[in-house]
Amino acid sequence: MNAPNYRREGATVNFAVTVNLLDAPAARQVKEKLLDLPLDGVSRVVIDLGAVEFIDSSGVGALLALCKRLPAGAAVQLTHVQAEVRAVLELLRLHRVFEISL
């Protein structure tokens, strides 16, 4: 995860998580990258979780840390969410925080 994983298109930032396991070691790196995103004037952050097969509380924490930095009214959309990851997010009722799509 050394290369930039994001692309800005107007008021939208697209970010790709490129790890299979979003556990404690990977979550630290992902969180750092998410917190470095340029968010001035952003109304939406789209996070591609297509590569993620497993997420733990550290991974969830990394995603939530981004929410705290967003401008008022901005949304986070999680895309390409695999069934196992979606189940964890729904169990934690985070489908109320994030827009989640397949």
Stockholm file with secondary structure:
# STOCKHOLM 1.0

chainA/1-102         MNAPNYRREGATVNFAVTVNLLDAPAARQVKEKLLDLPLDGVSRVVIDLGAVEFIDSSGVGALLALCKRLPAGAAVQLTHVQAEVRAVLELLRLHRVFEISL
#=GR chainA/1-102 SS CCSCCEEEETTEEEEECCCSEESHHHHHHHHHHHHTSCCTTCCEEEEECTTCSEECHHHHHHHHHHHHHSCTTCEEEEESCCHHHHHHHHHTTGGGTSEECC
#=GC SS_cons         CCSCCEEEETTEEEEECCCSEESHHHHHHHHHHHHTSCCTTCCEEEEECTTCSEECHHHHHHHHHHHHHSCTTCEEEEESCCHHHHHHHHHTTGGGTSEECC
//
